[in-house]
Amino acid sequence: MSFSGFDDIPQWGAPTPTGEDIVTNAIKKEKVIKEIVAAQEDLRAMLAKTKGVQTDIDKLVSGNETLQMYIDNLTMQMAKRRGQ
């Protein structure tokens, strides 16, 4: 069974690329890939900076805990001296 006029149409869903379309698409894809790679590098740099800041915060928290313990100990010693 043949349908007149439909035999010349390419398969449904099959692309009909032209030479210029293939080159243009390849250039667009390459540009997108470069943008993605650049964004990944930016994210890696931000992650490294974030980890560095987190390390600094951890050090400061530890220092604050030590200072708070020192203050608490001094306060207890002064309270004991006043009680004597």
PDB file as gemmi writes it, atoms N, CA and C in Angstrom:
CRYST1    1.000    1.000    1.000  90.00  90.00  90.00 P 1                      
ATOM      1  N   MET A   1       0.847  -1.163   0.000  1.00  0.00           N  
ATOM      2  CA  MET A   1       0.000   0.000   0.000  1.00  0.00           C  
ATOM      3  C   MET A   1       0.897   1.230   0.000  1.00  0.00           C  
ATOM      4  N   SER A   2       0.679   2.083  -0.905  1.00  0.00           N  
ATOM      5  CA  SER A   2       1.514   3.265  -1.060  1.00  0.00           C  
ATOM      6  C   SER A   2       0.623   4.493  -1.076  1.00  0.00           C  
ATOM      7  N   PHE A   3       1.122   5.514  -0.417  1.00  0.00           N  
ATOM      8  CA  PHE A   3       0.372   6.766  -0.403  1.00  0.00           C  
ATOM      9  C   PHE A   3       1.095   7.752  -1.288  1.00  0.00           C  
ATOM     10  N   SER A   4       0.390   8.267  -2.214  1.00  0.00           N  
ATOM     11  CA  SER A   4       0.962   9.196  -3.167  1.00  0.00           C  
ATOM     12  C   SER A   4       1.415  10.467  -2.448  1.00  0.00           C  
ATOM     13  N   GLY A   5       2.633  10.883  -2.690  1.00  0.00           N  
ATOM     14  CA  GLY A   5       3.153  12.114  -2.119  1.00  0.00           C  
ATOM     15  C   GLY A   5       3.806  11.951  -0.752  1.00  0.00           C  
ATOM     16  N   PHE A   6       3.536  10.856  -0.041  1.00  0.00           N  
ATOM     17  CA  PHE A   6       4.113  10.652   1.285  1.00  0.00           C  
ATOM     18  C   PHE A   6       5.408   9.856   1.241  1.00  0.00           C  
ATOM     19  N   ASP A   7       5.703   9.224   0.134  1.00  0.00           N  
ATOM     20  CA  ASP A   7       6.920   8.420   0.032  1.00  0.00           C  
ATOM     21  C   ASP A   7       8.168   9.298  -0.045  1.00  0.00           C  
ATOM     22  N   ASP A   8       8.000  10.531  -0.470  1.00  0.00           N  
ATOM     23  CA  ASP A   8       9.148  11.429  -0.619  1.00  0.00           C  
ATOM     24  C   ASP A   8       9.534  12.104   0.702  1.00  0.00           C  
ATOM     25  N   ILE A   9       8.656  12.045   1.716  1.00  0.00           N  
ATOM     26  CA  ILE A   9       8.906  12.705   2.996  1.00  0.00           C  
ATOM     27  C   ILE A   9       9.838  11.819   3.828  1.00  0.00           C  
ATOM     28  N   PRO A  10      10.858  12.422   4.455  1.00  0.00           N  
ATOM     29  CA  PRO A  10      11.747  11.596   5.293  1.00  0.00           C  
ATOM     30  C   PRO A  10      10.972  10.976   6.444  1.00  0.00           C  
ATOM     31  N   GLN A  11      11.573   9.993   7.066  1.00  0.00           N  
ATOM     32  CA  GLN A  11      10.927   9.291   8.168  1.00  0.00           C  
ATOM     33  C   GLN A  11      10.513  10.270   9.257  1.00  0.00           C  
ATOM     34  N   TRP A  12       9.442   9.894   9.924  1.00  0.00           N  
ATOM     35  CA  TRP A  12       8.926  10.745  10.986  1.00  0.00           C  
ATOM     36  C   TRP A  12       9.962  10.862  12.089  1.00  0.00           C  
ATOM     37  N   GLY A  13      10.272  12.073  12.505  1.00  0.00           N  
ATOM     38  CA  GLY A  13      11.222  12.294  13.584  1.00  0.00           C  
ATOM     39  C   GLY A  13      12.668  12.300  13.126  1.00  0.00           C  
ATOM     40  N   ALA A  14      12.939  11.917  11.914  1.00  0.00           N  
ATOM     41  CA  ALA A  14      14.319  11.906  11.431  1.00  0.00           C  
ATOM     42  C   ALA A  14      14.713  13.325  11.056  1.00  0.00           C  
ATOM     43  N   PRO A  15      15.848  13.784  11.547  1.00  0.00           N  
ATOM     44  CA  PRO A  15      16.272  15.138  11.219  1.00  0.00           C  
ATOM     45  C   PRO A  15      16.705  15.227   9.764  1.00  0.00           C  
ATOM     46  N   THR A  16      16.510  16.372   9.221  1.00  0.00           N  
ATOM     47  CA  THR A  16      16.970  16.619   7.860  1.00  0.00           C  
ATOM     48  C   THR A  16      18.037  17.705   7.933  1.00  0.00           C  
ATOM     49  N   PRO A  17      19.224  17.317   8.377  1.00  0.00           N  
ATOM     50  CA  PRO A  17      20.264  18.325   8.574  1.00  0.00           C  
ATOM     51  C   PRO A  17      20.833  18.814   7.253  1.00  0.00           C  
ATOM     52  N   THR A  18      21.215  20.057   7.292  1.00  0.00           N  
ATOM     53  CA  THR A  18      21.967  20.609   6.170  1.00  0.00           C  
ATOM     54  C   THR A  18      23.374  20.852   6.677  1.00  0.00           C  
ATOM     55  N   GLY A  19      24.299  21.069   5.778  1.00  0.00           N  
ATOM     56  CA  GLY A  19      25.688  21.270   6.164  1.00  0.00           C  
ATOM     57  C   GLY A  19      25.856  22.421   7.132  1.00  0.00           C  
ATOM     58  N   GLU A  20      25.192  23.522   6.904  1.00  0.00           N  
ATOM     59  CA  GLU A  20      25.309  24.692   7.764  1.00  0.00           C  
ATOM     60  C   GLU A  20      24.705  24.424   9.140  1.00  0.00           C  
ATOM     61  N   ASP A  21      23.590  23.717   9.196  1.00  0.00           N  
ATOM     62  CA  ASP A  21      22.946  23.417  10.468  1.00  0.00           C  
ATOM     63  C   ASP A  21      23.851  22.565  11.358  1.00  0.00           C  
ATOM     64  N   ILE A  22      24.529  21.593  10.784  1.00  0.00           N  
ATOM     65  CA  ILE A  22      25.414  20.718  11.554  1.00  0.00           C  
ATOM     66  C   ILE A  22      26.557  21.532  12.154  1.00  0.00           C  
ATOM     67  N   VAL A  23      27.148  22.389  11.355  1.00  0.00           N  
ATOM     68  CA  VAL A  23      28.264  23.217  11.827  1.00  0.00           C  
ATOM     69  C   VAL A  23      27.770  24.197  12.892  1.00  0.00           C  
ATOM     70  N   THR A  24      26.641  24.831  12.636  1.00  0.00           N  
ATOM     71  CA  THR A  24      26.096  25.785  13.592  1.00  0.00           C  
ATOM     72  C   THR A  24      25.766  25.094  14.914  1.00  0.00           C  
ATOM     73  N   ASN A  25      25.145  23.940  14.834  1.00  0.00           N  
ATOM     74  CA  ASN A  25      24.808  23.194  16.047  1.00  0.00           C  
ATOM     75  C   ASN A  25      26.061  22.775  16.799  1.00  0.00           C  
ATOM     76  N   ALA A  26      27.090  22.340  16.079  1.00  0.00           N  
ATOM     77  CA  ALA A  26      28.339  21.935  16.718  1.00  0.00           C  
ATOM     78  C   ALA A  26      28.983  23.122  17.432  1.00  0.00           C  
ATOM     79  N   ILE A  27      28.949  24.283  16.806  1.00  0.00           N  
ATOM     80  CA  ILE A  27      29.529  25.487  17.417  1.00  0.00           C  
ATOM     81  C   ILE A  27      28.737  25.875  18.667  1.00  0.00           C  
ATOM     82  N   LYS A  28      27.412  25.805  18.566  1.00  0.00           N  
ATOM     83  CA  LYS A  28      26.574  26.135  19.729  1.00  0.00           C  
ATOM     84  C   LYS A  28      26.828  25.164  20.876  1.00  0.00           C  
ATOM     85  N   LYS A  29      26.927  23.869  20.551  1.00  0.00           N  
ATOM     86  CA  LYS A  29      27.178  22.870  21.585  1.00  0.00           C  
ATOM     87  C   LYS A  29      28.541  23.091  22.234  1.00  0.00           C  
ATOM     88  N   GLU A  30      29.534  23.399  21.419  1.00  0.00           N  
ATOM     89  CA  GLU A  30      30.877  23.647  21.956  1.00  0.00           C  
ATOM     90  C   GLU A  30      30.870  24.864  22.875  1.00  0.00           C  
ATOM     91  N   LYS A  31      30.127  25.893  22.492  1.00  0.00           N  
ATOM     92  CA  LYS A  31      30.031  27.095  23.318  1.00  0.00           C  
ATOM     93  C   LYS A  31      29.361  26.768  24.653  1.00  0.00           C  
ATOM     94  N   VAL A  32      28.295  25.991  24.619  1.00  0.00           N  
ATOM     95  CA  VAL A  32      27.596  25.615  25.846  1.00  0.00           C  
ATOM     96  C   VAL A  32      28.503  24.779  26.743  1.00  0.00           C  
ATOM     97  N   ILE A  33      29.244  23.857  26.145  1.00  0.00           N  
ATOM     98  CA  ILE A  33      30.165  23.014  26.920  1.00  0.00           C  
ATOM     99  C   ILE A  33      31.233  23.877  27.586  1.00  0.00           C  
ATOM    100  N   LYS A  34      31.770  24.856  26.866  1.00  0.00           N  
ATOM    101  CA  LYS A  34      32.775  25.751  27.448  1.00  0.00           C  
ATOM    102  C   LYS A  34      32.185  26.554  28.606  1.00  0.00           C  
ATOM    103  N   GLU A  35      30.940  27.003  28.448  1.00  0.00           N  
ATOM    104  CA  GLU A  35      30.289  27.750  29.526  1.00  0.00           C  
ATOM    105  C   GLU A  35      30.081  26.860  30.752  1.00  0.00           C  
ATOM    106  N   ILE A  36      29.711  25.612  30.530  1.00  0.00           N  
ATOM    107  CA  ILE A  36      29.505  24.674  31.634  1.00  0.00           C  
ATOM    108  C   ILE A  36      30.821  24.412  32.357  1.00  0.00           C  
ATOM    109  N   VAL A  37      31.884  24.199  31.604  1.00  0.00           N  
ATOM    110  CA  VAL A  37      33.197  23.943  32.205  1.00  0.00           C  
ATOM    111  C   VAL A  37      33.656  25.165  33.006  1.00  0.00           C  
ATOM    112  N   ALA A  38      33.435  26.358  32.458  1.00  0.00           N  
ATOM    113  CA  ALA A  38      33.813  27.581  33.176  1.00  0.00           C  
ATOM    114  C   ALA A  38      33.002  27.714  34.467  1.00  0.00           C  
ATOM    115  N   ALA A  39      31.716  27.396  34.391  1.00  0.00           N  
ATOM    116  CA  ALA A  39      30.876  27.471  35.584  1.00  0.00           C  
ATOM    117  C   ALA A  39      31.329  26.450  36.632  1.00  0.00           C  
ATOM    118  N   GLN A  40      31.721  25.262  36.186  1.00  0.00           N  
ATOM    119  CA  GLN A  40      32.214  24.242  37.112  1.00  0.00           C  
ATOM    120  C   GLN A  40      33.489  24.716  37.802  1.00  0.00           C  
ATOM    121  N   GLU A  41      34.373  25.352  37.048  1.00  0.00           N  
ATOM    122  CA  GLU A  41      35.611  25.863  37.638  1.00  0.00           C  
ATOM    123  C   GLU A  41      35.307  26.951  38.655  1.00  0.00           C  
ATOM    124  N   ASP A  42      34.338  27.814  38.331  1.00  0.00           N  
ATOM    125  CA  ASP A  42      33.938  28.858  39.282  1.00  0.00           C  
ATOM    126  C   ASP A  42      33.376  28.234  40.562  1.00  0.00           C  
ATOM    127  N   LEU A  43      32.563  27.200  40.394  1.00  0.00           N  
ATOM    128  CA  LEU A  43      31.991  26.526  41.564  1.00  0.00           C  
ATOM    129  C   LEU A  43      33.071  25.865  42.409  1.00  0.00           C  
ATOM    130  N   ARG A  44      34.069  25.273  41.752  1.00  0.00           N  
ATOM    131  CA  ARG A  44      35.178  24.661  42.505  1.00  0.00           C  
ATOM    132  C   ARG A  44      35.920  25.722  43.317  1.00  0.00           C  
ATOM    133  N   ALA A  45      36.150  26.885  42.710  1.00  0.00           N  
ATOM    134  CA  ALA A  45      36.845  27.971  43.406  1.00  0.00           C  
ATOM    135  C   ALA A  45      36.019  28.455  44.591  1.00  0.00           C  
ATOM    136  N   MET A  46      34.714  28.605  44.390  1.00  0.00           N  
ATOM    137  CA  MET A  46      33.850  29.045  45.495  1.00  0.00           C  
ATOM    138  C   MET A  46      33.795  28.000  46.603  1.00  0.00           C  
ATOM    139  N   LEU A  47      33.783  26.733  46.237  1.00  0.00           N  
ATOM    140  CA  LEU A  47      33.766  25.661  47.232  1.00  0.00           C  
ATOM    141  C   LEU A  47      35.051  25.682  48.057  1.00  0.00           C  
ATOM    142  N   ALA A  48      36.191  25.867  47.392  1.00  0.00           N  
ATOM    143  CA  ALA A  48      37.466  25.933  48.106  1.00  0.00           C  
ATOM    144  C   ALA A  48      37.481  27.124  49.067  1.00  0.00           C  
ATOM    145  N   LYS A  49      36.955  28.259  48.605  1.00  0.00           N  
ATOM    146  CA  LYS A  49      36.908  29.441  49.466  1.00  0.00           C  
ATOM    147  C   LYS A  49      35.972  29.195  50.650  1.00  0.00           C  
ATOM    148  N   THR A  50      34.844  28.552  50.391  1.00  0.00           N  
ATOM    149  CA  THR A  50      33.885  28.246  51.453  1.00  0.00           C  
ATOM    150  C   THR A  50      34.506  27.325  52.498  1.00  0.00           C  
ATOM    151  N   LYS A  51      35.253  26.319  52.042  1.00  0.00           N  
ATOM    152  CA  LYS A  51      35.915  25.405  52.978  1.00  0.00           C  
ATOM    153  C   LYS A  51      36.935  26.153  53.820  1.00  0.00           C  
ATOM    154  N   GLY A  52      37.661  27.076  53.209  1.00  0.00           N  
ATOM    155  CA  GLY A  52      38.628  27.876  53.944  1.00  0.00           C  
ATOM    156  C   GLY A  52      37.962  28.741  55.000  1.00  0.00           C  
ATOM    157  N   VAL A  53      36.854  29.352  54.642  1.00  0.00           N  
ATOM    158  CA  VAL A  53      36.111  30.179  55.594  1.00  0.00           C  
ATOM    159  C   VAL A  53      35.566  29.310  56.726  1.00  0.00           C  
ATOM    160  N   GLN A  54      35.070  28.110  56.395  1.00  0.00           N  
ATOM    161  CA  GLN A  54      34.550  27.212  57.423  1.00  0.00           C  
ATOM    162  C   GLN A  54      35.653  26.813  58.403  1.00  0.00           C  
ATOM    163  N   THR A  55      36.859  26.582  57.886  1.00  0.00           N  
ATOM    164  CA  THR A  55      37.998  26.260  58.754  1.00  0.00           C  
ATOM    165  C   THR A  55      38.283  27.423  59.706  1.00  0.00           C  
ATOM    166  N   ASP A  56      38.253  28.649  59.171  1.00  0.00           N  
ATOM    167  CA  ASP A  56      38.478  29.829  60.010  1.00  0.00           C  
ATOM    168  C   ASP A  56      37.399  29.948  61.081  1.00  0.00           C  
ATOM    169  N   ILE A  57      36.163  29.689  60.698  1.00  0.00           N  
ATOM    170  CA  ILE A  57      35.052  29.764  61.661  1.00  0.00           C  
ATOM    171  C   ILE A  57      35.230  28.725  62.756  1.00  0.00           C  
ATOM    172  N   ASP A  58      35.615  27.513  62.380  1.00  0.00           N  
ATOM    173  CA  ASP A  58      35.835  26.459  63.377  1.00  0.00           C  
ATOM    174  C   ASP A  58      36.920  26.858  64.373  1.00  0.00           C  
ATOM    175  N   LYS A  59      37.993  27.479  63.871  1.00  0.00           N  
ATOM    176  CA  LYS A  59      39.064  27.938  64.760  1.00  0.00           C  
ATOM    177  C   LYS A  59      38.554  29.005  65.718  1.00  0.00           C  
ATOM    178  N   LEU A  60      37.757  29.936  65.202  1.00  0.00           N  
ATOM    179  CA  LEU A  60      37.224  30.998  66.051  1.00  0.00           C  
ATOM    180  C   LEU A  60      36.259  30.441  67.100  1.00  0.00           C  
ATOM    181  N   VAL A  61      35.444  29.497  66.718  1.00  0.00           N  
ATOM    182  CA  VAL A  61      34.516  28.878  67.671  1.00  0.00           C  
ATOM    183  C   VAL A  61      35.301  28.182  68.775  1.00  0.00           C  
ATOM    184  N   SER A  62      36.339  27.463  68.391  1.00  0.00           N  
ATOM    185  CA  SER A  62      37.170  26.774  69.377  1.00  0.00           C  
ATOM    186  C   SER A  62      37.824  27.782  70.325  1.00  0.00           C  
ATOM    187  N   GLY A  63      38.331  28.870  69.759  1.00  0.00           N  
ATOM    188  CA  GLY A  63      38.939  29.913  70.580  1.00  0.00           C  
ATOM    189  C   GLY A  63      37.930  30.541  71.525  1.00  0.00           C  
ATOM    190  N   ASN A  64      36.718  30.762  71.050  1.00  0.00           N  
ATOM    191  CA  ASN A  64      35.673  31.330  71.903  1.00  0.00           C  
ATOM    192  C   ASN A  64      35.305  30.379  73.041  1.00  0.00           C  
ATOM    193  N   GLU A  65      35.257  29.102  72.749  1.00  0.00           N  
ATOM    194  CA  GLU A  65      34.958  28.116  73.797  1.00  0.00           C  
ATOM    195  C   GLU A  65      36.046  28.117  74.867  1.00  0.00           C  
ATOM    196  N   THR A  66      37.298  28.198  74.414  1.00  0.00           N  
ATOM    197  CA  THR A  66      38.416  28.236  75.363  1.00  0.00           C  
ATOM    198  C   THR A  66      38.337  29.489  76.231  1.00  0.00           C  
ATOM    199  N   LEU A  67      38.062  30.627  75.602  1.00  0.00           N  
ATOM    200  CA  LEU A  67      37.939  31.876  76.362  1.00  0.00           C  
ATOM    201  C   LEU A  67      36.773  31.815  77.344  1.00  0.00           C  
ATOM    202  N   GLN A  68      35.669  31.236  76.916  1.00  0.00           N  
ATOM    203  CA  GLN A  68      34.515  31.136  77.814  1.00  0.00           C  
ATOM    204  C   GLN A  68      34.835  30.255  79.016  1.00  0.00           C  
ATOM    205  N   MET A  69      35.566  29.174  78.792  1.00  0.00           N  
ATOM    206  CA  MET A  69      35.974  28.295  79.893  1.00  0.00           C  
ATOM    207  C   MET A  69      36.901  29.058  80.849  1.00  0.00           C  
ATOM    208  N   TYR A  70      37.805  29.843  80.305  1.00  0.00           N  
ATOM    209  CA  TYR A  70      38.721  30.643  81.123  1.00  0.00           C  
ATOM    210  C   TYR A  70      37.940  31.650  81.966  1.00  0.00           C  
ATOM    211  N   ILE A  71      36.986  32.323  81.339  1.00  0.00           N  
ATOM    212  CA  ILE A  71      36.158  33.303  82.065  1.00  0.00           C  
ATOM    213  C   ILE A  71      35.372  32.615  83.174  1.00  0.00           C  
ATOM    214  N   ASP A  72      34.786  31.470  82.865  1.00  0.00           N  
ATOM    215  CA  ASP A  72      34.023  30.723  83.875  1.00  0.00           C  
ATOM    216  C   ASP A  72      34.907  30.332  85.056  1.00  0.00           C  
ATOM    217  N   ASN A  73      36.119  29.857  84.767  1.00  0.00           N  
ATOM    218  CA  ASN A  73      37.045  29.467  85.832  1.00  0.00           C  
ATOM    219  C   ASN A  73      37.446  30.670  86.694  1.00  0.00           C  
ATOM    220  N   LEU A  74      37.720  31.802  86.066  1.00  0.00           N  
ATOM    221  CA  LEU A  74      38.067  33.012  86.822  1.00  0.00           C  
ATOM    222  C   LEU A  74      36.906  33.460  87.694  1.00  0.00           C  
ATOM    223  N   THR A  75      35.698  33.377  87.136  1.00  0.00           N  
ATOM    224  CA  THR A  75      34.518  33.781  87.895  1.00  0.00           C  
ATOM    225  C   THR A  75      34.342  32.901  89.122  1.00  0.00           C  
ATOM    226  N   MET A  76      34.533  31.609  88.974  1.00  0.00           N  
ATOM    227  CA  MET A  76      34.413  30.677  90.109  1.00  0.00           C  
ATOM    228  C   MET A  76      35.502  30.951  91.133  1.00  0.00           C  
ATOM    229  N   GLN A  77      36.722  31.213  90.698  1.00  0.00           N  
ATOM    230  CA  GLN A  77      37.822  31.500  91.636  1.00  0.00           C  
ATOM    231  C   GLN A  77      37.538  32.772  92.420  1.00  0.00           C  
ATOM    232  N   MET A  78      37.033  33.788  91.724  1.00  0.00           N  
ATOM    233  CA  MET A  78      36.722  35.046  92.421  1.00  0.00           C  
ATOM    234  C   MET A  78      35.576  34.857  93.402  1.00  0.00           C  
ATOM    235  N   ALA A  79      34.604  34.041  93.041  1.00  0.00           N  
ATOM    236  CA  ALA A  79      33.475  33.783  93.956  1.00  0.00           C  
ATOM    237  C   ALA A  79      33.966  33.037  95.181  1.00  0.00           C  
ATOM    238  N   LYS A  80      34.899  32.102  95.013  1.00  0.00           N  
ATOM    239  CA  LYS A  80      35.454  31.349  96.138  1.00  0.00           C  
ATOM    240  C   LYS A  80      36.242  32.276  97.064  1.00  0.00           C  
ATOM    241  N   ARG A  81      37.012  33.181  96.474  1.00  0.00           N  
ATOM    242  CA  ARG A  81      37.821  34.108  97.293  1.00  0.00           C  
ATOM    243  C   ARG A  81      36.942  35.049  98.101  1.00  0.00           C  
ATOM    244  N   ARG A  82      35.862  35.471  97.513  1.00  0.00           N  
ATOM    245  CA  ARG A  82      34.956  36.371  98.242  1.00  0.00           C  
ATOM    246  C   ARG A  82      34.226  35.630  99.348  1.00  0.00           C  
ATOM    247  N   GLY A  83      34.033  34.345  99.140  1.00  0.00           N  
ATOM    248  CA  GLY A  83      33.342  33.529 100.139  1.00  0.00           C  
ATOM    249  C   GLY A  83      34.215  33.212 101.339  1.00  0.00           C  
ATOM    250  N   GLN A  84      35.505  33.378 101.240  1.00  0.00           N  
ATOM    251  CA  GLN A  84      36.407  33.028 102.351  1.00  0.00           C  
ATOM    252  C   GLN A  84      36.499  34.103 103.357  1.00  0.00           C  
TER     253      GLN A  84                                                      
END                                                                             
